[in-house]
């Protein structure tokens, strides 16, 4: 991941998945506000498993770049069979990608065998993937002291939100707010990865008083003194705050637009004096998750079309 493209490519993947989930969760809730049930992934009108196939393809491409294509010897081991220190981060990144591959593969298997706890187990797999991502970024073998370390520290906060909301989604599958926050956090992850790629590997964007330094075969941003380092970290914090505000504005704006498009002007009335009857009526509404997926596939007119599969990106992480 120690290059511009190594951050931008996976960031673009997270951004697309987050946006895809954000769109579909808002739409599903707008169409079925009383019977809404969160889905861990969404089918498309062209291919039911396109989202999961793309995650698997991107993971394979990432692992290949980290362990076989990126290294000079096209393999990550030393001559004595040990892992050299300059390739430790390659294994860390590839393990994150492998965990997301496992998530997507088992999500397909669970959907095909139609078990009752399919969504719960799929969300559990997603939480494991985010746990792996959080753990390896927290214990990253790369620099934790310079500006890159500050970018990774703030990234961990966003990953933690994705992890916690995925776990909450198991216990509260009917909570739209949890799905909304999780989707927005995945979208935020993508934006932050892309920003990291440009800010850390574009010399013209490096903070004043800092420079690119080649260490163990990788370029790292270093600063001349403590004052320059403090300034660079403060700029990272300011960037994160700006993106936090912009992502919030984007998420709320998208919600208002999609609710107006798919929710129409329907007004629901509730009786304050008959909560028990209202509860029973809500329980009678369909909560069949499989039927939600089937209706999304069978009704292409109400679903976002994807015309062709994306090819795996050549990324060096």
LUMRO-360866 format. One record per atom (N, C-alpha, C): x, y, z. Coordinates in steps of 0.05 Angstrom, whole numbers, plus 5000, padded with zeros to 4 digits. Layout:
% LUMRO-360866
XYZ/...
//
This chain:
% LUMRO-360866
501649765000/500050005000/501750255000/504450224999/506150445002/506550614977/504450654962/504550824938/501950974935/501951164916/499451314912/497251134902/497850974881/495750794870/495050584890/496950504908/496350304928/494350394949/493950664951/491850764969/489350844954/489750964930/487451064915/485750834905/486950614896/485450394885/483650254906/484650174929/482850054949/480950264960/481850514961/480050734970/477650764952/478150744926/475950764907/474050524911/475050294917/473350064922/471550104947/472750194969/471250244993/469150464988/469950664973/468050884967/465650784951/466150614931/463950514915/462050334931/463250154948/461649974964/459950144984/461250344997/459850505016/457550655003/458050774980/455950914965/453750734956/454450494947/452450294939/450650214962/451850164985/450250095009/448550335018/449750565018/448250805027/445750845010/446050834984/443850864965/441650654970/442450404973/440450194975/439150185002/440550245023/439350245050/437250475052/437950705041/436050925042/433650865025/434050755001/431850684984/430050464996/431350265007/429750045019/428050145043/429250325058/427750435081/425550615072/426050775051/423950955041/421650795029/422150575017/420050405005/418550235026/420050155047/418849975067/419550075095/418550305103/419450415129/418550245153/416350105151/415349945173/416449655173/417149555150/418149275148/421049265141/422449485144/425249495136/426949305152/428649155138/430648985150/433249025136/435349085151/438049135139/439148895125/440248935101/441648725086/444648765087/446248555091/449148595092/450448655064/449048575043/449948635016/447548644998/447948754973/445648804956/446148684928/444148544917/444348434890/443948654869/444748604845/444248784823/442448654802/441348814784/439648704764/441148544743/443748584741/445448434722/446548174734/447348184759/448447954772/447847974802/446747764813/445947764841/448347814859/450647694852/452947704869/455147884859/454448084843/456448254831/458148404852/456748504873/458148644894/460248464907/459448224913/461248034927/463447934908/462847904883/464847824863/467048044861/466148294861/468048514859/469848524883/468748474907/470348474931/472448244929/471648014920/473447794917/475647854896/474847964874/476748034852/478748244862/477748454875/479548654886/481448544907/480448364923/482148234944/484348064931/483647914911/485647744897/487747924884/486948134871/488748324858/490648444878/489548524901/491148644922/493248454933/492348204939/494248004949/496447944929/495747934904/497747874883/499748104881/498848354883/500648574881/502448594906/501348524929/502948544953/505148334955/504448084947/506247864952/507747764928/506747814903/508047694880/508847894858/507148094853/507748274831/509448514841/508748624864/510148854874/513048814882/513748594897/516548554905/518448514881/520848604885/522848594863/523348304854/523348114873/523847834866/521247684859/519047834859/516347714854/515647494874/516747524897/516047354920/517047504945/515547484967/516147654990/518247555010/519447325005/521147195025/524147255019/525747235040/528647275037/529847015026/532447025021/533746785009/533746545028/533546595055/533446375074/530646295082/528646405068/525946325073/524446495094/525846685105/524546855126/523347105112/521747245128/520447485118/522247725124/523247865105/524848105110/523248335122/524448515137/523048725150/521648915131/522748945107/521449135088/519049015074/518448755080/516048635068/513948555090/514448635114/512548575135/509848705129/509848955120/507349095115/505848975091/507348845073/506048705050/504248475061/505348325080/503748105092/501348215107/501748445122/499548565137/497248645118/497948785097/495948875078/494548635064/496148435057/494948205043/493048045062/493648045088/491847905107/489248055109/489248315108/486748475108/485148395083/486448395060/485048325035/483948035036/485547855048/484647575050/482147545067/482047705088/479647695106/477147795092/477448005075/475148095060/474347895038/476347755028/475647545008/474047315022/474847245046/473447035061/470547125066/470247385074/467547485079/465847455054/466847545031/465147545007/464547254998/466547075000/466146804991/464046665008/464246695034/462246565052/459546695050/459446955044/456847085040/455346955017/456746884996/455546754973/454646474981/456346324995/455646055004/453146055022/453146235041/450846255059/448246325045/448446495025/446046565010/445046324993/446846164983/446045934967/444745714983/445545675008/444445455023/441945545039/441345805039/438745905050/438345825079/440145895097/439745835125/438446075139/437146025161/435546235174/437346455185/439746385195/441546585207/443446695186/442746695161/444546785140/445547075144/443747255150/444547535153/446347575177/445547445199/447147465224/450047375219/450347135206/452947025202/454547205182/453147305162/454547485143/455547735156/453847855174/454748085189/457048015207/457047775219/459247695236/461847675220/461647565196/463947555178/464947835171/463048025166/463848295161/465248425184/464248375209/465448485233/468248365237/468648115230/471347985231/473248125212/472348185188/473948325168/474748605178/472848755189/473549015200/475348995225/474948785241/476748745264/479548695255/479848525235/482548475224/483848735213/482248895199/483149145188/484049335211/482349355231/483049535254/485549435268/485749185274/487949075289/490649115274/490649055248/493149075233/493949365228/492049545225/492749825223/493749935250/492549835272/493449925298/496249835305/496849585297/499449465302/501249475278/500849665261/502149685235/505249695239/506649555222/509649555223/510749805210/509149955195/510050205183/510250425204/511150655195/511650885213/509050975227/509351015254/507051115269/507651395280/509951505274/510751755287/510351995269/510651965243/510352195224/507552245216/507252405195/504552465184/503052215176/504452015165/503051775156/501751635180/503151635203/502051525227/499551665236/499451925233/497052075241/494652005222/495251975196/493151895177/492051615185/493851435193/492951165200/491451165227/492251345245/490851355271/487951445267/487551645250/484751745245/483151545228/484551395211/483251185195/482150975214/483650905235/482750705254/480050785267/479651035272/477151125284/474751065265/475151105239/473051055220/472550755217/474750595217/474450305216/473050205240/473650325263/472250235288/469250285287/468450505275/465650565271/464350345253/465750275232/464650065214/464449795229/466349735246/466349495262/464049485282/463749705297/461749715318/458849705306/458449855285/455749855273/455049595260/457149445249/456549185238/455748985260/457049005283/456348835306/453548905316/452949165318/450249255327/448149155307/448849145281/446949055261/446048775265/447648605279/446748335284/444448335304/444748495325/442648505346/440248675338/440648875321/438549055313/438249075283/437348865270/437248865240/435249055229/433349145245/431249325235/431949625239/434349675250/435149945254/436350065229/434950255217/435950395193/438350565200/438350695224/440450875232/443150735233/443250485243/445750335244/446750275216/445050195198/445850145171/446750395157/445450615163/446150875151/448950955160/449550935185/452151015196/454350825185/453750565184/455750375174/456450435145/454450475129/454950545100/456550795097/455850995113/457251255112/460151225121/460651055141/463351005150/465050865129/463850675115/465350535093/466050735071/464050905065/464551115045/466751305054/466751375080/468851545091/471551415089/471651155095/474251005092/475351045064/473651015044/474651045017/475751315011/474351525020/475251795016/477951845030/478251735054/480651785070/483051635057/482551395047/484751255033/485651415009/483851514994/484551674970/486051924978/485152054998/486552295008/489452225017/489752005031/492351925040/494251875017/493151744996/494851694973/496051954961/494352154958/495352404946/497052564965/496252584990/497652755009/500352645017/500752385016/503252255025/505152185002/504152174977/505852094955/505852284932/504752524936/504952734916/506752944928/509252974919/511153164931/510153444934/508453534915/507453804916/505453844938/504353634950/502353654971/503553594999/506053535000/507353485026/507453745042/506853735068/506853985084/509554125085/509554375089/511954535090/513754445113/516354415108/518154315128/518454015128/517153875110/517253585108/518253505081/519153255078/520353165053/519952865050/520352765026/520252475020/522952355026/522952135041/525451995048/525151695041/527151585028/527151305020/528151135043/526450965054/527250795077/526350505071/528250325071/527750045067/526149995041/526950145020/525650104994/522950244991/522050395011/519550535010/519850835017/518351005003/518451285009/516651355032/517751505051/516351585075/516651885079/514552015088/514652295094/515952345121/518052505121/519452585145/519452885147/519652995172/519653275176/522353365188/523053615182/525753725190/526053745220/523953825234/524153865263/521453815276/521353835303/518853785318/516653975310/517354225305/515354425298/514054355272/515654275252/514554205226/512853955228/513653755245/512053515250/509453575263/509453755283/507053835297/505153975278/506154145260/504554285241/503254085221/504853885212/503953695192/501653525204/501953445230/499853285243/497353445247/497653705254/495353875258/493853915231/495253925209/493953945183/492353695177/493453465185/491953215181/489353215196/489553315221/487053335238/485053515226/485953745215/484153935202/482853805177/484453665161/483353525138/481153325146/481653175167/479752985177/477153125185/477453345199/475053495208/473453595184/474853695164/473453795140/471953565126/473353335123/472053105110/469753005127/469953015154/467752935171/465253095166/465653355164/463353535158/462253485130/464053465110/463053425083/461653155079/462652945092/461252685090/458552695104/458352845126/455752875140/453753015122/454653235109/452953385091/452053215068/453953065057/453352895034/451252685041/451752545064/449952335073/447152435078/446852665092/444152765097/442852865072/444352985054/443253085029/442252855012/443852645010/443052404995/440552285006/440352275033/437952165046/435452325039/435652595040/433352755034/432452735005/434352714987/433752684959/432352414953/433552194964/432451934958/429851884972/429451994996/426851965009/424752104993/425352334982/423452484966/422752324940/424852194928/424452054903/422851794908/423651634928/422451374932/420251374954/420351564972/418351564993/415851714986/416051894966/413752054958/412852234980/410352294981/409252475002/407352325021/407952065024/406251895041/406651985070/404452015084/404552085112/403351855128/404751755148/403751535164/402651645190/400351545198/399051635223/399151405243/399751475268/399951275289/398051355312/396751165323/394951215346/396651215371/396551435386/397951455411/396651285433/394151235430/392751085451/392450795446/393550695425/393250405419/395850295409/397950315426/400550225418/400649925413/399049775428/399149485426/398149395399/395949525389/394949455363/396949525341/398249755345/400249845325/402549655324/403349555348/405549365349/404849105335/402349005339/401548755326/401448795296/400449035287/400249075258/403049085246/404949195260/407749205249/408948925248/408248755268/409348485267/408148325245/405748395235/404548255213/405748315186/407248545186/408548615160/410748415153/411248395128/413248195119/416048275128/417448085140/420248125147/421947915134/421047815112/422547605098/424847745082/427347705092/429647835079/430047735051/429647485047/430047365020/428147485000/425747545008/423747664990/424647944982/425948085001/426948354994/429048334973/430948144976/433048114956/431848034929/429847844930/428647754905/427147974890/425848144905/424348364893/426148564880/428548604892/430448794882/431648694855/431948424853/433048314829/430948304807/428448224815/426348184795/425148444785/425748664799/424548924791/426849114783/428049074760/430349244752/429649534749/427149594745/426349874741/426750044766/426749914789/427150054814/429850014826/431749924810/434349864821/436449984803/438650044814/440850164800/442249964782/442550014756/443749824738/446749864737/448049634734/450949644730/451349494704/452449624684/452449514657/454649304653/456849324667/459049134662/460649114687/462048884690/463748834713/466149014711/467149094734/469649244735/471949044735/473949104721/476248934721/477948974746/479348774756/480948814780/483049024775/483549184795/485449404793/488249304799/490249394785/492949334791/493849514813/494049404837/494749584859/497149464874/498849644883/501049574900/500649694926/500149534946/499549654972/502049674989/
//
